[in-house]
Amino acid sequence: MINQRRPLKFLNLSIDSSKCRTHSSKLSHTLQSSSRITDEERLLFENTQLQFQIHQQEKEFKMYKIKQNQCQPMIGLNVDSTQQKSNLKKLQLYIKQLESELLQKYKIIEDMKKQMTFTKFQELKIEALSFQQECSRLQKKISKLTSFLNLKNYGIDLFKNYENLKIQNKNLENTHQIQQSLIDQLQNQLQMYKQQIEQLKLQNKHLQMENTRVLQLLNQNITPKQSKNFNNNQCLQEDIEIAKLQVKIIQLQNQMINYQNKKEKQIQELLSIIMDKEDQIQTYQTQKAVIKEVSQPDQQILDTKYQQCIQHIKSEKSILEDIYLDVPPQLNLMKQVSIRKKQNVQDTQKSQYFELGNIIDIEVYSKDIDFNDLIQNEYKTQRLPKVNYLEVELIGKKLKCQLQMKMIPLSYMDQIFDYGDDGSQEITVEELILILSAEPFMMVEEKERILVARYLIEDNTEDYILFNQLNSNSVSIIKSVLKQLLGKYQLFSKQEKQNLEQQLKSIFLKAHYKLIDSIQQQNIKNNNQKIDQCSLTDFERILKSCEIALQPRQIEYIYFINFSLCKQIENIRYCDLIEYFCNVQFQ
């Protein structure tokens, strides 16, 4: 067969190798099969072969480039070999220097081994110093023992004295327990007497009410002649009842006077015991020169035990003086001046105890708490910030409500702080704390007592103050500052209470739903978990928002009733307060 000519096509140089191979194989097969080959087919065959060769050479060129890239870092290493050689030389020199230093050290060690005598001498020197220290310590112990032996030779046995004081301390503790039981009994009797006095007062009020009622009836219904006879009989009966009541009151007063005299006798007995102890202290003071040889550490330990014994003696006196605090206000207020005068004597005795406690030493073989340090901490001077008015403002309001409840006028403050004829006498912080813990103030928390005492005595113009319980100020200044703290107040009379309660009842009945709702919403805003109460500032703000206009006397009476219900000033129990005023019944 005759092969037809094919049209020429454009040669694509980017032919794959696999296609080139297949095409060349086909051409070779056709060449072998056919004897007649055209020029076009031959050229096509040569073209495919050339393309295959080009593709292979491109592949080899790529492989060569990859090998060249791999060999470049090796060439760089060969370039830096000179630097490495220089580094090696430096290292070799450094090694030689180290070897020379090692040889020198070995020589020094060998020289030191040869000088063993020198090292032994140093060791012996150190041992000699340690022996010397031990000898000095033993010599001190021997001196202590010899001093104690000398004391025994002089006839002073400190251990026996300590044992005697210990026995006396136990006896005083037993007497303290007995006196405490007596105090409890007397307090129970006082409460009984108070109840009897209150019952008699109530009976007297009832009799007065009946008297007025009978007089009104007589004025309306009885003729003048009958009224005279009836009035005479009624007056006789009333006179008899009044005489009986007067006799009972006189008996109760006599019993109270007897009770007071007994307590004064007990206090006098305790004062005599304390004076005996002071005589014993003076006898110990004469032995100061002998006991002075004891070392200082032992002296501090002995001082603590002696101070402990003195503290027990003083506590007996302070406990009996506290009996006056349990006496009713009518009698206790009369005795406060005498208590303060005795307190001044006690302070002078206390200072003597501190001086004598540092002089006299007692032998002790037990490890107890250092009471001397406690006393020094109690009376040491501290640099504290001043007491601001805001810190004591709420306490002053509490005291004012408390005094109003006890029906004590502001003018009575002058009598409480009257020490003597002149007003220039001074009061210390310690004395003022005792006054605030007694009637009529009866402040329970110690922190509040100290704050008020500091505010009344210290100079508040300075930012920082050197605080000590022995700081003092004049009575006149303390009175004026206390009156400023309490504020000017008036006692609520019975008629005034009724009028105020009637006015407040009408106000709260009109607006109590609105008031409760607004307070509860404010508590929700403030996340206040106590639903039945709110703060003082919130209560005042809500009264203004509810357009409840109250007079100052009405607001003062609301706070007075709130204090009588919950004994608080900073929080208002609005539920109990509104319930109280809404349920008030008038006679």
C-alpha positions as CSV (number, residue, x, y, z in Angstrom):
1,M,0.0,0.0,0.0
2,I,1.0,3.5,-0.7
3,N,1.2,5.8,2.4
4,Q,-0.6,9.0,2.1
5,R,1.2,12.2,3.1
6,R,0.3,13.8,6.4
7,P,0.1,17.6,7.0
8,L,3.1,19.1,8.8
9,K,2.4,20.1,12.4
10,F,4.1,22.6,14.7
11,L,6.7,20.8,16.8
12,N,6.1,21.1,20.6
13,L,9.4,21.0,22.4
14,S,7.8,20.6,25.8
15,I,6.9,16.9,25.2
16,D,7.0,14.5,28.1
17,S,9.7,11.8,28.0
18,S,7.2,9.0,28.2
19,K,5.4,10.3,25.1
20,C,8.8,10.7,23.2
21,R,9.7,7.1,24.0
22,T,6.4,5.7,22.9
23,H,6.5,7.7,19.7
24,S,10.1,6.7,18.8
25,S,9.3,3.1,19.4
26,K,6.3,3.3,17.1
27,L,8.5,5.0,14.4
28,S,11.2,2.4,14.7
29,H,8.5,-0.3,14.4
30,T,7.2,1.4,11.2
31,L,10.7,1.7,9.8
32,Q,11.3,-1.9,10.2
33,S,8.0,-2.9,8.8
34,S,8.0,-0.6,5.8
35,S,10.8,-0.3,3.4
36,R,9.7,2.9,2.0
37,I,10.1,5.9,4.4
38,T,9.4,9.4,3.4
39,D,11.6,12.4,4.3
40,E,8.9,13.9,6.6
41,E,8.6,10.8,8.7
42,R,12.4,10.5,9.1
43,L,12.6,14.1,10.2
44,L,9.9,13.5,12.7
45,F,11.8,10.6,14.1
46,E,15.0,12.6,14.4
47,N,13.0,15.4,16.1
48,T,11.6,13.1,18.8
49,Q,15.1,11.7,19.5
50,L,16.5,15.2,19.9
51,Q,13.7,16.2,22.2
52,F,14.4,13.1,24.4
53,Q,18.1,14.0,24.6
54,I,17.2,17.6,25.5
55,H,14.9,16.4,28.3
56,Q,17.6,14.1,29.7
57,Q,20.2,16.9,29.7
58,E,17.8,19.2,31.5
59,K,17.3,16.6,34.1
60,E,21.0,16.1,34.5
61,F,21.4,19.9,34.8
62,K,18.9,20.0,37.6
63,M,20.7,17.2,39.4
64,Y,24.0,19.1,39.0
65,K,22.5,22.2,40.5
66,I,21.2,20.2,43.5
67,K,24.7,18.7,44.1
68,Q,26.2,22.2,43.7
69,N,23.9,23.6,46.4
70,Q,24.8,20.7,48.7
71,C,28.6,21.2,48.2
72,Q,28.6,25.0,48.9
73,P,28.5,24.7,52.8
74,M,31.4,22.2,52.6
75,I,33.3,24.7,50.6
76,G,32.6,27.3,53.3
77,L,34.0,25.0,56.0
78,N,37.1,24.6,54.0
79,V,37.4,28.3,53.8
80,D,37.1,28.7,57.7
81,S,39.7,26.0,58.4
82,T,42.4,28.7,58.9
83,Q,40.3,30.3,61.6
84,Q,39.9,26.9,63.3
85,K,43.6,26.4,63.2
86,S,44.2,29.7,65.0
87,N,41.6,28.7,67.7
88,L,43.3,25.4,68.2
89,K,46.7,27.1,68.8
90,K,45.1,29.4,71.3
91,L,43.5,26.5,73.1
92,Q,46.8,24.6,73.2
93,L,48.5,27.7,74.8
94,Y,45.7,27.9,77.4
95,I,46.1,24.2,78.2
96,K,49.8,24.7,78.7
97,Q,49.1,27.6,81.1
98,L,46.6,25.5,83.1
99,E,49.2,22.7,83.3
100,S,51.8,25.1,84.6
101,E,49.3,26.4,87.3
102,L,48.5,22.8,88.3
103,L,52.2,22.2,88.8
104,Q,52.4,25.3,91.0
105,K,49.4,24.1,93.1
106,Y,50.9,20.7,93.5
107,K,54.1,22.4,94.8
108,I,52.1,24.5,97.2
109,I,50.3,21.4,98.6
110,E,53.5,19.6,99.1
111,D,54.9,22.6,100.9
112,M,51.9,22.7,103.2
113,K,52.2,19.0,103.9
114,K,55.8,19.7,105.0
115,Q,54.5,22.5,107.3
116,M,52.1,20.3,109.4
117,T,53.4,21.9,112.6
118,F,51.9,25.2,111.6
119,T,48.5,23.7,111.0
120,K,48.6,21.9,114.3
121,F,49.5,25.1,116.0
122,Q,46.4,26.8,114.6
123,E,44.2,24.0,115.7
124,L,45.6,24.1,119.2
125,K,45.0,27.9,119.2
126,I,41.3,27.4,118.3
127,E,40.9,24.7,120.9
128,A,42.5,27.0,123.5
129,L,39.9,29.8,122.7
130,S,37.0,27.4,123.0
131,F,38.4,26.2,126.4
132,Q,38.8,29.8,127.5
133,Q,35.1,30.5,126.7
134,E,34.0,27.4,128.5
135,C,36.0,28.4,131.6
136,S,34.5,31.9,131.7
137,R,31.0,30.4,131.5
138,L,31.8,28.0,134.3
139,Q,33.3,30.8,136.4
140,K,30.1,32.8,136.0
141,K,28.1,29.8,137.2
142,I,30.4,29.4,140.2
143,S,30.0,33.1,141.0
144,K,26.3,32.7,141.0
145,L,26.4,29.7,143.2
146,T,28.7,31.4,145.6
147,S,26.4,34.4,145.8
148,F,23.5,32.2,146.6
149,L,25.6,30.4,149.3
150,N,26.6,33.8,150.7
151,L,22.9,34.7,150.9
152,K,22.2,31.5,152.8
153,N,25.1,32.3,155.2
154,Y,23.5,35.7,155.9
155,G,20.3,33.8,156.9
156,I,18.3,34.8,153.8
157,D,16.5,31.9,152.1
158,L,14.9,33.2,149.0
159,F,13.2,29.9,148.2
160,K,11.4,29.9,151.5
161,N,10.3,33.5,151.0
162,Y,8.9,32.5,147.6
163,E,7.1,29.5,149.1
164,N,5.6,31.8,151.8
165,L,4.4,34.2,149.2
166,K,2.9,31.3,147.2
167,I,0.9,30.2,150.3
168,Q,-0.3,33.7,150.9
169,N,-1.4,33.9,147.3
170,K,-3.4,30.8,147.7
171,N,-5.0,32.1,150.9
172,L,-5.9,35.3,149.1
173,E,-7.4,33.4,146.2
174,N,-9.6,31.5,148.7
175,T,-10.7,34.7,150.4
176,H,-11.4,36.1,147.0
177,Q,-13.7,33.2,146.1
178,I,-15.6,33.6,149.5
179,Q,-15.9,37.4,148.9
180,Q,-17.1,36.8,145.4
181,S,-19.9,34.5,146.7
182,L,-20.8,37.2,149.2
183,I,-20.9,39.8,146.4
184,D,-23.3,37.6,144.4
185,Q,-25.6,37.2,147.4
186,L,-25.6,40.9,148.0
187,Q,-26.3,41.6,144.4
188,N,-29.3,39.3,144.6
189,Q,-30.5,41.1,147.7
190,L,-30.1,44.4,145.8
191,Q,-32.3,43.2,143.0
192,M,-34.9,42.1,145.5
193,Y,-34.8,45.6,147.1
194,K,-35.1,47.3,143.8
195,Q,-38.2,45.2,142.9
196,Q,-39.8,46.0,146.3
197,I,-39.1,49.8,145.7
198,E,-40.7,49.6,142.3
199,Q,-43.8,47.8,143.7
200,L,-44.1,50.4,146.4
201,K,-43.9,53.2,143.7
202,L,-46.6,51.5,141.7
203,Q,-48.8,51.2,144.8
204,N,-48.2,54.9,145.5
205,K,-49.3,55.8,142.0
206,H,-52.4,53.6,142.2
207,L,-53.3,55.3,145.5
208,Q,-52.9,58.7,144.0
209,M,-55.1,57.8,141.1
210,E,-57.8,56.5,143.4
211,N,-57.5,59.6,145.5
212,T,-58.1,61.9,142.5
213,R,-61.0,59.7,141.3
214,V,-62.7,59.7,144.7
215,L,-62.3,63.5,145.0
216,Q,-63.9,64.0,141.7
217,L,-66.9,61.8,142.7
218,L,-67.2,63.6,146.0
219,N,-67.2,67.0,144.3
220,Q,-70.0,65.9,142.0
221,N,-72.4,63.9,144.2
222,I,-71.9,64.6,148.0
223,T,-73.3,67.4,149.9
224,P,-71.0,69.8,151.7
225,K,-71.5,68.3,155.2
226,Q,-71.2,64.7,154.0
227,S,-68.2,65.6,151.8
228,K,-66.4,67.0,154.9
229,N,-66.9,63.7,156.8
230,F,-66.0,61.6,153.8
231,N,-62.9,63.7,153.0
232,N,-61.7,63.4,156.6
233,N,-62.1,59.6,156.6
234,Q,-60.4,59.4,153.2
235,C,-57.6,61.6,154.3
236,L,-57.0,59.5,157.4
237,Q,-56.8,56.3,155.3
238,E,-54.4,57.9,152.9
239,D,-52.3,59.2,155.7
240,I,-52.1,55.7,157.1
241,E,-51.1,54.3,153.7
242,I,-48.5,57.0,153.2
243,A,-47.1,56.4,156.7
244,K,-46.8,52.7,155.9
245,L,-45.0,53.4,152.7
246,Q,-42.7,55.8,154.4
247,V,-41.8,53.2,157.0
248,K,-41.1,50.7,154.3
249,I,-38.9,53.2,152.4
250,I,-37.0,54.0,155.5
251,Q,-36.4,50.3,156.2
252,L,-35.1,49.8,152.7
253,Q,-32.8,52.8,153.0
254,N,-31.5,51.5,156.3
255,Q,-30.8,48.2,154.7
256,M,-29.0,49.8,151.9
257,I,-26.9,51.9,154.3
258,N,-26.0,48.8,156.3
259,Y,-25.1,47.0,153.1
260,Q,-22.9,49.9,152.1
261,N,-21.2,50.1,155.5
262,K,-20.4,46.3,155.3
263,K,-18.8,46.8,151.9
264,E,-16.7,49.7,153.2
265,K,-15.5,47.6,156.1
266,Q,-14.5,44.9,153.7
267,I,-12.6,47.4,151.6
268,Q,-10.9,48.8,154.7
269,E,-9.8,45.2,155.7
270,L,-8.4,44.7,152.3
271,L,-6.6,48.0,152.5
272,S,-5.0,47.0,155.8
273,I,-3.9,43.7,154.2
274,I,-2.3,45.7,151.3
275,M,-0.6,47.9,153.9
276,D,0.8,44.8,155.6
277,K,2.1,43.7,152.2
278,E,3.8,47.1,151.8
279,D,5.6,46.6,155.1
280,Q,6.9,43.3,153.9
281,I,8.1,45.0,150.7
282,Q,10.0,47.6,152.7
283,T,11.7,44.8,154.7
284,Y,12.8,43.3,151.4
285,Q,14.0,46.7,150.3
286,T,16.5,46.8,153.2
287,Q,18.1,43.6,151.8
288,K,18.8,45.2,148.4
289,A,22.6,45.4,148.9
290,V,22.9,41.7,149.6
291,I,20.6,40.5,146.7
292,K,22.2,42.9,144.2
293,E,25.0,40.3,143.5
294,V,22.7,38.0,141.6
295,S,23.0,38.2,137.8
296,Q,20.7,40.2,135.6
297,P,18.9,37.4,133.7
298,D,18.0,35.7,137.0
299,Q,16.9,39.0,138.4
300,Q,14.3,39.5,135.6
301,I,12.9,36.0,136.2
302,L,12.6,36.7,139.9
303,D,10.9,40.1,139.2
304,T,8.1,38.4,137.2
305,K,7.1,36.2,140.1
306,Y,7.1,39.0,142.5
307,Q,5.0,41.1,140.2
308,Q,2.6,38.2,139.9
309,C,2.1,38.1,143.6
310,I,1.5,41.9,143.8
311,Q,-1.0,41.7,140.9
312,H,-3.1,39.1,142.8
313,I,-3.1,41.4,145.9
314,K,-4.1,44.4,143.8
315,S,-6.8,42.5,141.9
316,E,-8.5,41.8,145.3
317,K,-8.8,45.5,146.0
318,S,-10.0,46.3,142.4
319,I,-12.7,43.6,142.6
320,L,-14.1,44.9,145.8
321,E,-14.1,48.5,144.5
322,D,-16.1,47.2,141.5
323,I,-18.9,46.4,144.0
324,Y,-19.9,50.1,143.9
325,L,-20.7,49.6,140.2
326,D,-23.5,47.2,141.1
327,V,-25.1,49.5,143.6
328,P,-28.3,51.3,142.3
329,P,-27.7,54.6,140.5
330,Q,-29.2,56.6,143.3
331,L,-26.5,55.4,145.8
332,N,-23.7,54.7,143.3
333,L,-23.7,58.3,142.0
334,M,-23.2,59.6,145.6
335,K,-20.2,57.4,146.1
336,Q,-18.3,58.0,142.8
337,V,-16.3,61.0,144.2
338,S,-15.0,58.9,147.1
339,I,-14.1,56.0,144.7
340,R,-12.0,58.4,142.5
341,K,-10.2,59.8,145.5
342,K,-9.2,56.3,146.6
343,Q,-8.3,55.6,142.9
344,N,-5.7,58.3,143.1
345,V,-4.2,56.7,146.2
346,Q,-4.2,53.4,144.3
347,D,-2.3,54.9,141.4
348,T,0.5,56.2,143.7
349,Q,0.7,52.7,145.3
350,K,0.8,51.2,141.9
351,S,3.9,53.3,141.0
352,Q,5.5,52.2,144.2
353,Y,4.9,48.6,143.3
354,F,6.6,49.1,140.0
355,E,9.7,50.7,141.6
356,L,9.9,48.0,144.3
357,G,9.3,45.2,141.7
358,N,12.5,46.2,139.9
359,I,14.6,46.1,143.1
360,I,13.6,42.9,144.9
361,D,14.5,39.4,143.6
362,I,13.0,36.0,144.4
363,E,14.4,32.6,143.4
364,V,12.3,30.8,140.8
365,Y,12.7,27.3,139.3
366,S,9.8,27.3,136.8
367,K,9.1,28.9,133.5
368,D,6.0,31.1,133.7
369,I,4.5,34.0,131.7
370,D,6.4,37.3,132.1
371,F,3.8,39.4,133.9
372,N,6.3,42.3,134.1
373,D,6.3,42.6,130.3
374,L,2.5,42.7,130.4
375,I,2.5,45.6,132.9
376,Q,5.1,47.5,130.9
377,N,3.0,47.0,127.7
378,E,0.0,48.3,129.5
379,Y,1.7,51.5,130.6
380,K,4.1,52.0,127.7
381,T,3.9,55.1,125.4
382,Q,2.7,54.5,121.9
383,R,2.6,56.9,118.9
384,L,-1.0,56.6,117.6
385,P,-3.1,58.7,115.2
386,K,-5.6,61.1,116.8
387,V,-9.2,60.2,117.5
388,N,-11.5,62.0,115.1
389,Y,-15.1,63.1,115.9
390,L,-16.5,60.7,113.3
391,E,-15.0,57.7,115.2
392,V,-16.9,58.6,118.4
393,E,-20.0,60.3,116.9
394,L,-22.2,57.1,117.0
395,I,-20.9,56.3,120.5
396,G,-22.0,59.8,121.7
397,K,-25.5,59.3,120.2
398,K,-25.7,55.9,122.0
399,L,-24.7,57.5,125.3
400,K,-27.2,60.3,124.9
401,C,-30.1,57.8,124.3
402,Q,-28.9,55.7,127.2
403,L,-28.9,58.8,129.5
404,Q,-32.4,59.8,128.3
405,M,-33.7,56.3,129.0
406,K,-32.3,56.5,132.6
407,M,-33.8,60.0,133.0
408,I,-30.4,61.6,133.7
409,P,-30.2,65.3,132.7
410,L,-27.2,66.8,131.0
411,S,-26.5,69.0,134.1
412,Y,-25.7,65.9,136.1
413,M,-22.4,65.5,134.2
414,D,-20.9,68.3,136.3
415,Q,-21.6,66.3,139.5
416,I,-20.0,63.1,138.1
417,F,-16.7,64.8,137.4
418,D,-16.6,66.9,140.5
419,Y,-13.5,65.7,142.3
420,G,-12.9,68.6,144.7
421,D,-13.6,72.2,145.3
422,D,-11.4,73.5,142.5
423,G,-12.0,72.5,138.9
424,S,-8.3,72.4,138.0
425,Q,-7.8,68.8,139.1
426,E,-6.8,66.4,136.4
427,I,-8.1,63.0,135.4
428,T,-6.0,60.3,133.6
429,V,-7.1,58.0,130.8
430,E,-7.2,55.1,133.1
431,E,-9.5,56.8,135.6
432,L,-11.8,58.0,132.8
433,I,-12.1,54.4,131.5
434,L,-13.2,53.3,135.0
435,I,-15.8,56.1,135.1
436,L,-17.2,55.2,131.7
437,S,-17.5,51.5,132.7
438,A,-19.6,52.5,135.7
439,E,-23.1,54.1,136.1
440,P,-24.6,56.0,134.4
441,F,-22.6,55.3,131.2
442,M,-22.1,51.5,131.6
443,M,-20.0,51.1,128.4
444,V,-19.3,47.4,127.9
445,E,-16.9,47.4,125.0
446,E,-13.3,48.2,126.0
447,K,-12.4,49.6,122.5
448,E,-15.3,52.2,122.8
449,R,-14.2,53.2,126.3
450,I,-10.6,53.8,125.2
451,L,-11.7,55.8,122.2
452,V,-14.0,58.1,124.2
453,A,-11.5,58.5,127.0
454,R,-8.8,59.5,124.4
455,Y,-11.2,61.9,122.7
456,L,-12.0,63.6,126.0
457,I,-8.4,63.9,127.2
458,E,-6.1,64.2,124.2
459,D,-5.3,67.3,122.2
460,N,-7.0,66.6,118.8
461,T,-5.3,69.4,116.9
462,E,-2.3,67.2,116.2
463,D,-2.3,64.3,113.7
464,Y,-0.3,61.9,115.9
465,I,-0.3,61.7,119.7
466,L,1.9,59.9,122.2
467,F,-0.7,57.7,123.9
468,N,-0.3,56.5,127.5
469,Q,-2.9,55.5,130.0
470,L,-1.4,57.9,132.5
471,N,-2.1,60.9,130.1
472,S,-4.4,63.4,131.9
473,N,-6.3,66.6,131.3
474,S,-8.3,69.1,133.5
475,V,-11.8,68.3,134.6
476,S,-13.3,71.5,133.1
477,I,-12.0,70.6,129.6
478,I,-13.3,67.0,129.9
479,K,-16.7,68.3,130.9
480,S,-17.0,70.7,128.0
481,V,-15.8,68.1,125.4
482,L,-18.2,65.5,126.8
483,K,-21.1,67.9,126.5
484,Q,-20.2,68.7,122.9
485,L,-20.0,64.9,122.2
486,L,-23.4,64.2,123.8
487,G,-25.0,67.3,122.3
488,K,-27.7,69.5,124.0
489,Y,-30.6,67.2,124.9
490,Q,-33.7,67.4,127.0
491,L,-35.5,64.6,128.8
492,F,-38.9,63.5,127.4
493,S,-41.7,64.1,129.9
494,K,-44.7,61.8,130.0
495,Q,-47.0,64.4,128.4
496,E,-44.5,65.1,125.7
497,K,-44.1,61.4,124.9
498,Q,-47.9,61.0,124.5
499,N,-48.1,64.0,122.2
500,L,-45.2,62.9,120.0
501,E,-46.5,59.3,119.8
502,Q,-49.9,60.6,118.7
503,Q,-48.4,62.8,116.0
504,L,-46.1,60.1,114.7
505,K,-48.9,57.5,114.7
506,S,-51.0,59.7,112.4
507,I,-47.9,60.2,110.1
508,F,-46.9,56.5,109.9
509,L,-50.5,55.3,109.4
510,K,-50.8,57.5,106.3
511,A,-47.4,56.7,104.7
512,H,-46.2,53.3,106.2
513,Y,-46.9,51.3,103.0
514,K,-45.0,53.7,100.8
515,L,-42.2,54.0,103.4
516,I,-41.8,50.2,103.7
517,D,-41.8,49.7,99.9
518,S,-39.1,52.4,99.3
519,I,-36.9,51.0,102.1
520,Q,-37.1,47.5,100.7
521,Q,-36.2,48.7,97.2
522,Q,-33.2,50.6,98.6
523,N,-32.1,47.4,100.5
524,I,-32.3,45.5,97.2
525,K,-30.1,48.1,95.5
526,N,-27.6,48.0,98.4
527,N,-27.6,44.1,98.5
528,N,-28.6,44.4,102.2
529,Q,-29.4,40.9,103.5
530,K,-31.1,42.1,106.7
531,I,-34.5,42.8,105.4
532,D,-36.0,44.2,108.6
533,Q,-33.6,47.0,109.0
534,C,-31.8,49.8,107.1
535,S,-29.0,52.3,107.7
536,L,-29.5,55.6,109.3
537,T,-28.6,57.6,106.2
538,D,-30.9,55.6,104.0
539,F,-33.8,56.1,106.5
540,E,-33.3,59.9,106.5
541,R,-33.0,60.0,102.7
542,I,-36.2,57.9,102.2
543,L,-38.2,60.2,104.6
544,K,-37.3,63.2,102.4
545,S,-38.1,61.3,99.2
546,C,-41.5,60.2,100.6
547,E,-42.2,63.9,101.5
548,I,-42.5,63.2,105.2
549,A,-41.6,66.4,107.0
550,L,-40.6,65.7,110.6
551,Q,-39.6,68.2,113.4
552,P,-36.2,67.8,115.1
553,R,-37.9,66.7,118.3
554,Q,-39.9,64.0,116.5
555,I,-36.8,62.7,114.7
556,E,-35.0,62.6,118.1
557,Y,-37.9,60.6,119.6
558,I,-37.8,58.1,116.7
559,Y,-34.1,57.4,117.3
560,F,-34.8,57.2,121.0
561,I,-37.5,54.5,120.5
562,N,-35.3,52.7,118.0
563,F,-32.5,52.5,120.5
564,S,-34.9,51.2,123.2
565,L,-36.0,48.5,120.8
566,C,-32.7,47.3,119.3
567,K,-29.9,49.1,121.3
568,Q,-28.5,50.4,118.0
569,I,-28.0,53.8,116.4
570,E,-26.3,53.1,113.1
571,N,-29.2,50.8,111.9
572,I,-32.9,51.5,112.0
573,R,-35.3,48.6,112.5
574,Y,-38.1,50.2,110.5
575,C,-40.5,47.2,110.7
576,D,-40.5,47.2,114.5
577,L,-40.5,51.0,114.6
578,I,-43.6,51.4,112.3
579,E,-45.4,48.6,114.1
580,Y,-44.7,50.4,117.5
581,F,-46.1,53.7,116.4
582,C,-49.0,52.3,114.5
583,N,-50.1,50.2,117.4
584,V,-49.8,52.9,120.1
585,Q,-52.8,53.1,122.4
586,F,-53.5,56.3,124.3
587,Q,-55.2,56.6,127.7
